[in-house]
Amino acid sequence: MAAAALPALAARLGRAAAAGSAAARLDSVRALTALFREAQPREMAEESLFQNLLEILMKASSEIEQAYKESCESVDVDTCLLLVAECFRCLRNACIECAKNQHVMRNLGLIATSVRLIKVLHGAQMKQESLLTAFRCSLQFLGNIAAGNGDSQNSIWKCAFPDLFLTCLTYSDEKIVAYCCMVLFTCLNSEKVRDLLDPGNLTVPLHVLKVYKEELETEWSFLIVTDHLLKCPELVKALYAKLSNQERVTLLELIMAKISENNPVTSEEMTVFLRHADFLAGCFQEKSQAVLKLTSAADAKDEEALVAIRLLDVLCEMTSTSGQLEHLQALPGLLETAVDTLRLTHLAGKQAANIFTATQVMTGQEEISHPAVGFKSHLIRLIGNLCYKNKENQDKIFQLDGIPLILDNCTIDDNNPFVNQWAVYAIRNLTEQNERNQQLIAQMEERGLADSSLLDSMGLKIEKQDDKLVLRCVRKKPS
């Protein structure tokens, strides 16, 4: 039934485009918009129909531009804007899962016309609802003509990058920002991501991160970063250098979300992750001691310290994955930085009462939400991970006098949830097939420097064999 109505409606549109009033054009386009909600009429549409829609758009665009430039009162701007919005709705619907129509529209120049019209709409100083609706529909059309169509994506990129994206990403309307992110996500691929590396284009991904941070539109901006931007380590490094500390925290949270995915990782993706690991480990080594600023209550929200905390979170997650773990275990200086930072924060907590002081009584909600809660736990987790089945790193901890330091953190500490469990994990990794580390702990227990009940809780026991102290793993009896 719907398909049968198409020839008559297309003819009606042709007459309206040639000599009809604005109202007649609007009615004709509306009828086609409704018709193109169904697949069969979309497939039957001929090029002449889209040519007529192009002519209507170009005439309306010219009238709108004239009205705004010359304050021409003879032009009914609202009707023109309604007509533009309806044309884009019609074109948007006609593109749905229809490569034929996408191809025809692109060849007619509708992408370039749409981009020019968006510039006209942006240039208008008024923000009436009819203008915003036309603006939104134009971006929806670009999204649909690009969907699954590489040629259309390339055409949009050629016409719109970077100016149109910068215009729309910074627009005051959240829906326009959202639809712009949709178009950008649809057009991006590995080649276009590299275009963003140009210093003049770096503003585009910077604005995407700002959009995500301000929660203006989370889904598309999230996907742009995780599915595209994070696949280019050079771009991540360039962005990181330009970001404020708050924005760096946001980027690190997005990296955390990406590496926490349970999806299988290709060799190419692993190579990218390892390059991220190198860069982020270097950042942590450079900035880790910024957390010491948090010993002062006045600096509880120091932004550089917050970056260091989030860097540690990401490194803990990375070292929980086998491929990334082996790479980070061999990275010069990372293990030493983790031990040094643990020593400094532990010492700071002993010298004065602060967030690094072990406590078993929370003082209130403020302490629970302190950004450094869990920091020492995570340092010990990172140390334990880096020493997992790695003799060289086990020996480094011995040389750094790190074992007594970790044992000293085997306690209940409300400022560091699960610190006892992570310390047990670290000690197990440090002593596995490492007699020197085992003997050190055994000697500490004999001299009273290691709590025997603490060792029991770890499932470890000191035994004497041939005048030699040996640390043994024992099975706990079921309670």
C-alpha positions as CSV (number, residue, x, y, z in Angstrom):
1,M,0.0,0.0,0.0
2,A,2.7,2.5,1.0
3,A,4.9,1.7,-2.0
4,A,1.9,2.2,-4.3
5,A,1.6,5.8,-3.1
6,L,5.2,6.7,-3.9
7,P,4.8,7.8,-7.6
8,A,1.9,10.2,-6.8
9,L,3.7,11.7,-3.8
10,A,7.0,12.1,-5.8
11,A,5.0,13.9,-8.6
12,R,3.4,16.1,-6.0
13,L,6.8,17.0,-4.6
14,G,8.1,17.8,-8.1
15,R,5.2,20.3,-8.7
16,A,5.7,21.9,-5.2
17,A,9.4,22.2,-5.8
18,A,8.9,23.9,-9.2
19,A,6.1,26.4,-8.4
20,G,4.4,25.5,-5.1
21,S,4.1,27.6,-2.0
22,A,6.2,26.9,1.1
23,A,3.2,25.4,2.8
24,A,2.7,23.1,-0.2
25,R,6.3,22.0,-0.2
26,L,6.1,21.3,3.5
27,D,3.0,19.1,3.1
28,S,4.6,17.2,0.3
29,V,7.8,16.5,2.2
30,R,5.9,15.5,5.3
31,A,4.0,12.8,3.4
32,L,7.3,11.4,2.0
33,T,8.9,11.4,5.4
34,A,6.1,9.2,6.7
35,L,6.3,7.0,3.7
36,F,10.1,6.4,4.0
37,R,9.6,4.9,7.5
38,E,9.1,1.6,5.5
39,A,11.8,-0.2,3.6
40,Q,10.0,-0.9,0.3
41,P,9.3,2.7,-0.6
42,R,12.9,3.7,0.2
43,E,14.2,1.1,-2.3
44,M,11.8,2.4,-5.0
45,A,12.7,6.1,-4.7
46,E,14.1,7.6,-7.8
47,E,16.9,10.2,-8.2
48,S,14.5,12.9,-9.3
49,L,12.8,12.8,-5.9
50,F,16.1,13.6,-4.1
51,Q,16.9,16.2,-6.7
52,N,13.7,18.0,-5.9
53,L,14.5,17.8,-2.1
54,L,17.9,19.3,-2.9
55,E,16.3,22.2,-4.7
56,I,13.9,22.8,-1.9
57,L,16.7,22.8,0.6
58,M,18.9,25.1,-1.4
59,K,16.1,27.6,-1.9
60,A,15.2,27.6,1.8
61,S,18.8,27.9,2.8
62,S,19.2,31.0,0.5
63,E,16.1,32.6,2.0
64,I,17.2,31.9,5.6
65,E,20.7,33.4,4.9
66,Q,19.2,36.4,3.3
67,A,16.8,37.0,6.2
68,Y,19.6,36.8,8.8
69,K,22.1,38.9,6.8
70,E,19.7,41.6,5.7
71,S,17.0,41.4,8.4
72,C,14.6,40.8,5.5
73,E,11.0,40.8,6.9
74,S,9.4,39.5,3.7
75,V,10.9,36.0,4.4
76,D,8.9,33.7,6.7
77,V,12.0,32.3,8.5
78,D,10.0,30.0,10.7
79,T,8.3,28.3,7.7
80,C,11.7,28.0,6.0
81,L,13.2,26.4,9.0
82,L,10.3,24.0,9.4
83,L,10.8,23.1,5.7
84,V,14.5,22.5,6.1
85,A,13.9,20.3,9.2
86,E,11.3,18.2,7.3
87,C,13.6,17.8,4.2
88,F,16.3,16.5,6.5
89,R,13.9,14.1,8.2
90,C,12.8,12.8,4.8
91,L,16.4,12.3,3.7
92,R,17.3,10.8,7.0
93,N,14.5,8.2,6.7
94,A,15.3,7.5,3.1
95,C,18.9,6.5,4.0
96,I,18.1,3.9,6.6
97,E,19.7,0.6,5.4
98,C,19.6,1.8,1.8
99,A,23.0,2.0,0.2
100,K,21.4,2.9,-3.1
101,N,19.8,6.1,-1.7
102,Q,23.0,7.0,0.2
103,H,24.9,6.7,-3.1
104,V,22.4,8.9,-5.0
105,M,22.3,11.6,-2.4
106,R,26.0,11.8,-2.1
107,N,26.4,12.1,-5.9
108,L,23.8,14.8,-6.0
109,G,25.9,16.8,-3.6
110,L,23.5,16.6,-0.6
111,I,26.4,16.2,1.9
112,A,28.1,19.4,0.8
113,T,24.8,21.2,0.7
114,S,24.0,20.0,4.2
115,V,27.4,21.1,5.6
116,R,26.9,24.6,4.0
117,L,23.4,24.8,5.5
118,I,24.6,23.9,9.0
119,K,27.1,26.8,8.7
120,V,24.2,29.1,7.8
121,L,22.2,27.9,10.8
122,H,25.2,28.3,13.1
123,G,25.8,31.8,11.8
124,A,22.3,32.9,12.8
125,Q,22.3,34.7,16.1
126,M,18.9,33.5,17.0
127,K,18.4,30.2,19.0
128,Q,14.7,29.7,18.3
129,E,13.4,26.1,18.6
130,S,12.7,25.8,14.9
131,L,16.3,26.6,14.1
132,L,17.6,24.1,16.6
133,T,15.3,21.4,15.2
134,A,16.6,22.0,11.7
135,F,20.2,21.9,13.0
136,R,19.5,18.6,14.8
137,C,17.8,17.0,11.8
138,S,20.7,18.0,9.5
139,L,23.2,16.1,11.7
140,Q,20.9,13.1,12.0
141,F,20.8,13.0,8.2
142,L,24.6,13.1,8.0
143,G,24.8,10.3,10.5
144,N,22.4,8.1,8.5
145,I,24.0,8.8,5.1
146,A,27.4,7.8,6.7
147,A,26.2,4.6,8.4
148,G,27.9,1.6,6.9
149,N,29.0,3.7,3.9
150,G,32.7,4.4,3.6
151,D,32.3,6.7,0.6
152,S,29.8,8.9,2.4
153,Q,32.0,8.9,5.5
154,N,35.0,10.1,3.4
155,S,32.8,12.8,1.7
156,I,31.6,14.1,5.1
157,W,35.2,14.1,6.4
158,K,36.3,16.1,3.4
159,C,33.5,18.6,3.7
160,A,33.2,18.9,7.5
161,F,36.5,18.2,9.1
162,P,37.6,19.8,11.4
163,D,35.4,23.0,11.3
164,L,32.0,21.5,11.4
165,F,32.9,19.2,14.3
166,L,34.4,22.0,16.3
167,T,31.3,24.1,15.7
168,C,28.9,21.4,16.8
169,L,31.0,20.0,19.7
170,T,31.0,23.4,21.4
171,Y,27.4,24.3,20.6
172,S,25.1,25.2,23.5
173,D,22.5,22.6,22.7
174,E,23.1,19.1,24.1
175,K,21.2,17.3,21.3
176,I,23.4,19.0,18.7
177,V,26.5,17.9,20.6
178,A,25.1,14.4,20.8
179,Y,24.3,14.1,17.1
180,C,27.7,15.6,16.2
181,C,29.4,12.9,18.3
182,M,27.3,10.3,16.5
183,V,28.5,11.6,13.1
184,L,32.1,11.8,14.2
185,F,32.0,8.2,15.6
186,T,30.5,6.9,12.4
187,C,33.1,8.6,10.2
188,L,36.2,7.7,12.2
189,N,38.6,4.9,11.2
190,S,42.3,4.3,11.9
191,E,43.4,6.6,9.0
192,K,41.1,9.5,10.1
193,V,42.2,9.1,13.7
194,R,45.8,9.9,12.5
195,D,44.4,13.1,11.0
196,L,43.7,14.2,14.6
197,L,47.4,14.2,15.4
198,D,47.9,17.4,13.4
199,P,48.3,20.1,16.0
200,G,45.6,22.1,14.3
201,N,43.1,19.2,14.6
202,L,43.9,18.1,18.1
203,T,41.2,20.5,19.4
204,V,38.6,18.0,18.1
205,P,39.5,15.1,20.4
206,L,40.1,17.6,23.2
207,H,36.5,18.8,22.9
208,V,35.2,15.2,22.7
209,L,36.9,14.5,26.1
210,K,35.4,17.7,27.5
211,V,32.0,16.6,26.3
212,Y,32.4,13.3,28.1
213,K,33.8,14.9,31.3
214,E,30.9,17.3,31.5
215,E,28.4,14.5,30.8
216,L,26.7,16.4,28.0
217,E,26.4,13.2,26.0
218,T,28.1,10.1,27.4
219,E,27.4,7.2,25.0
220,W,28.9,8.5,21.7
221,S,31.8,10.5,23.2
222,F,32.7,7.4,25.3
223,L,32.7,5.2,22.2
224,I,34.8,7.8,20.2
225,V,37.5,7.6,22.9
226,T,37.4,3.8,23.6
227,D,36.8,2.5,20.1
228,H,38.9,5.0,18.1
229,L,41.2,7.5,20.0
230,L,42.7,4.9,22.4
231,K,43.8,2.8,19.4
232,C,46.4,5.5,18.6
233,P,49.1,5.7,21.3
234,E,50.7,8.8,19.7
235,L,47.4,10.6,19.9
236,V,46.9,9.6,23.6
237,K,50.3,10.9,24.4
238,A,49.7,14.2,22.5
239,L,46.3,14.6,24.2
240,Y,47.6,13.9,27.7
241,A,50.2,16.7,27.3
242,K,47.4,19.2,26.5
243,L,44.9,18.1,29.2
244,S,44.4,19.7,32.6
245,N,44.9,17.4,35.6
246,Q,41.1,16.9,35.9
247,E,40.8,16.0,32.2
248,R,43.7,13.6,32.6
249,V,41.8,11.8,35.4
250,T,38.9,11.5,32.9
251,L,41.1,10.1,30.2
252,L,42.6,7.6,32.6
253,E,39.1,6.5,33.7
254,L,38.3,5.8,30.0
255,I,41.6,3.9,29.6
256,M,40.6,1.9,32.7
257,A,37.2,1.1,31.2
258,K,38.9,-0.1,27.9
259,I,41.5,-2.4,29.5
260,S,38.9,-3.8,31.9
261,E,36.8,-5.2,29.0
262,N,36.7,-9.0,28.9
263,N,36.8,-9.2,25.1
264,P,39.6,-11.2,23.4
265,V,42.6,-9.0,22.5
266,T,44.3,-9.3,19.1
267,S,48.0,-9.0,18.7
268,E,47.6,-5.5,17.2
269,E,45.5,-4.4,20.2
270,M,48.0,-5.9,22.6
271,T,50.8,-3.9,21.0
272,V,48.7,-0.7,21.5
273,F,48.1,-1.6,25.2
274,L,51.8,-2.2,25.7
275,R,52.6,1.2,24.3
276,H,50.0,2.8,26.6
277,A,51.6,0.8,29.5
278,D,55.0,2.3,28.7
279,F,53.7,5.8,28.6
280,L,51.5,5.6,31.7
281,A,54.2,3.8,33.8
282,G,56.5,6.7,32.9
283,C,53.9,9.2,34.0
284,F,53.5,7.3,37.3
285,Q,57.2,7.2,37.9
286,E,57.4,11.0,37.3
287,K,54.3,12.0,39.4
288,S,53.8,9.3,42.1
289,Q,55.1,11.3,45.0
290,A,52.5,14.0,44.3
291,V,50.2,11.9,46.6
292,L,52.3,13.1,49.6
293,K,50.5,16.5,49.2
294,L,47.4,14.6,50.5
295,T,49.0,14.4,54.0
296,S,47.6,17.9,54.5
297,A,43.8,18.2,54.8
298,A,43.9,21.4,52.9
299,D,45.3,19.6,49.9
300,A,42.8,16.7,50.0
301,K,41.7,17.5,46.4
302,D,45.1,18.3,44.9
303,E,44.6,17.5,41.2
304,E,48.1,16.3,40.5
305,A,47.8,13.8,43.4
306,L,44.5,12.6,41.9
307,V,46.2,11.9,38.6
308,A,48.9,9.8,40.4
309,I,46.1,7.8,42.2
310,R,44.3,7.1,38.9
311,L,47.6,6.2,37.2
312,L,48.2,3.6,39.9
313,D,44.7,2.2,39.4
314,V,45.3,1.7,35.7
315,L,48.7,0.1,36.3
316,C,47.2,-2.4,38.8
317,E,44.6,-3.3,36.2
318,M,47.2,-3.6,33.4
319,T,49.3,-5.9,35.6
320,S,46.3,-8.2,36.1
321,T,46.5,-9.2,32.4
322,S,49.2,-11.7,31.5
323,G,50.5,-10.0,28.3
324,Q,50.7,-6.6,29.9
325,L,52.1,-8.0,33.2
326,E,55.2,-9.5,31.6
327,H,55.9,-6.3,29.8
328,L,55.5,-4.1,32.9
329,Q,57.6,-6.6,35.0
330,A,60.5,-5.8,32.8
331,L,60.0,-2.1,32.7
332,P,63.0,-0.3,34.3
333,G,62.2,1.7,37.4
334,L,58.5,0.9,37.9
335,L,59.0,-1.6,40.8
336,E,61.4,0.7,42.5
337,T,59.0,3.6,42.2
338,A,56.2,1.5,43.7
339,V,58.4,0.5,46.7
340,D,59.7,4.0,47.2
341,T,56.2,5.5,47.1
342,L,54.9,2.9,49.6
343,R,57.8,3.6,51.9
344,L,57.2,7.4,51.8
345,T,53.5,7.2,52.3
346,H,53.9,4.6,55.1
347,L,56.5,6.9,56.8
348,A,54.2,9.9,56.3
349,G,51.4,8.1,58.1
350,K,53.6,7.3,61.0
351,Q,55.0,10.7,61.5
352,A,51.6,12.4,61.8
353,A,47.9,11.6,61.7
354,N,46.8,11.8,58.1
355,I,45.1,9.8,55.4
356,F,48.2,7.4,55.2
357,T,47.9,6.6,59.0
358,A,46.6,3.1,59.7
359,T,43.2,3.4,61.5
360,Q,40.5,1.1,62.5
361,V,37.9,3.7,63.2
362,M,36.6,5.9,60.4
363,T,36.1,9.5,61.5
364,G,33.2,10.1,59.2
365,Q,31.9,10.3,55.7
366,E,34.7,12.7,54.7
367,E,37.4,10.1,55.4
368,I,35.5,7.4,53.6
369,S,35.4,9.5,50.4
370,H,39.0,10.7,50.6
371,P,40.6,10.1,47.2
372,A,43.7,8.4,48.8
373,V,41.7,5.7,50.5
374,G,43.1,2.4,49.3
375,F,46.3,4.0,47.8
376,K,48.7,1.9,49.9
377,S,46.6,-1.2,49.2
378,H,47.0,-0.6,45.5
379,L,50.7,0.0,45.8
380,I,51.1,-3.4,47.5
381,R,48.9,-5.0,44.9
382,L,51.1,-3.6,42.1
383,I,54.3,-4.8,43.9
384,G,52.7,-8.2,44.3
385,N,51.7,-8.4,40.6
386,L,55.2,-7.3,39.4
387,C,56.8,-10.0,41.5
388,Y,54.5,-12.8,40.3
389,K,56.7,-15.7,39.1
390,N,59.5,-13.2,38.5
391,K,62.7,-14.1,40.3
392,E,64.5,-10.9,39.2
393,N,61.8,-8.7,40.8
394,Q,61.6,-10.9,43.9
395,D,65.3,-10.2,44.4
396,K,64.9,-6.5,43.7
397,I,62.4,-6.3,46.6
398,F,64.9,-8.0,48.9
399,Q,67.6,-5.5,47.9
400,L,65.2,-2.6,48.4
401,D,64.3,-3.9,51.9
402,G,60.7,-4.1,50.7
403,I,59.7,-7.3,52.6
404,P,59.7,-5.7,56.1
405,L,57.8,-2.7,54.6
406,I,55.1,-4.9,53.2
407,L,54.9,-7.0,56.4
408,D,54.5,-3.7,58.4
409,N,51.4,-3.0,56.3
410,C,49.8,-6.4,57.2
411,T,47.1,-4.9,59.4
412,I,43.5,-3.8,59.5
413,D,43.4,-0.3,58.1
414,D,40.1,1.4,57.3
415,N,42.1,3.9,55.1
416,N,43.2,1.0,53.0
417,P,40.5,-1.7,52.6
418,F,41.9,-5.2,51.8
419,V,45.5,-4.1,52.5
420,N,46.0,-7.2,54.6
421,Q,44.8,-9.4,51.8
422,W,47.0,-7.7,49.2
423,A,50.0,-7.9,51.6
424,V,49.4,-11.7,52.0
425,Y,49.2,-11.9,48.2
426,A,52.5,-10.0,47.7
427,I,54.4,-12.0,50.3
428,R,53.2,-15.3,48.7
429,N,54.5,-14.0,45.3
430,L,57.8,-12.8,46.9
431,T,58.5,-16.1,48.6
432,E,57.4,-18.5,45.8
433,Q,60.5,-20.5,44.9
434,N,62.7,-17.9,46.5
435,E,64.7,-19.3,49.4
436,R,66.4,-16.0,50.3
437,N,63.1,-14.2,50.7
438,Q,61.7,-17.1,52.7
439,Q,64.7,-17.2,55.0
440,L,64.5,-13.4,55.6
441,I,60.9,-13.7,56.8
442,A,61.9,-16.7,59.0
443,Q,64.7,-14.7,60.5
444,M,62.5,-11.8,61.1
445,E,60.0,-14.0,63.0
446,E,62.7,-15.5,65.2
447,R,63.9,-12.0,66.1
448,G,60.4,-10.9,66.8
449,L,60.3,-8.6,63.8
450,A,57.5,-10.6,62.1
451,D,54.3,-11.5,63.9
452,S,53.9,-15.4,64.0
453,S,50.1,-15.0,64.1
454,L,50.3,-12.8,61.0
455,L,52.3,-15.5,59.2
456,D,49.8,-18.1,60.3
457,S,47.0,-16.0,58.8
458,M,49.0,-16.1,55.5
459,G,49.2,-19.8,55.7
460,L,52.9,-19.7,56.4
461,K,54.9,-21.4,59.1
462,I,58.5,-21.2,60.3
463,E,60.3,-24.5,60.7
464,K,63.9,-25.3,61.7
465,Q,65.8,-27.8,59.6
466,D,69.5,-28.5,60.2
467,D,70.0,-25.3,62.1
468,K,68.4,-23.4,59.3
469,L,65.1,-21.5,59.4
470,V,62.7,-22.4,56.6
471,L,59.4,-20.8,55.7
472,R,56.7,-23.4,54.7
473,C,53.3,-23.1,53.2
474,V,50.7,-24.9,55.3
475,R,47.1,-25.7,54.6
476,K,44.7,-24.0,57.0
477,K,42.5,-26.4,58.9
478,P,38.8,-26.0,58.0
479,S,37.0,-24.0,60.6
